[in-house]
Amino acid sequence: MSTQPNALYTYHQRLPMILDKIEAQRKLADDFGHPPNPIHWGARW
């Protein structure tokens, strides 16, 4: 039996941390305070 963790095991171990970071990004996006459509995002038309 191998003592080295496989990729699936590592993914399951890190999944809560990944989900926490995604939730933090969602909260930051919700607190942005501006609708995205009227903002000039740098595109030149």
Residue pairs with C-beta under 8 A, 6 or more apart in sequence:
5 13
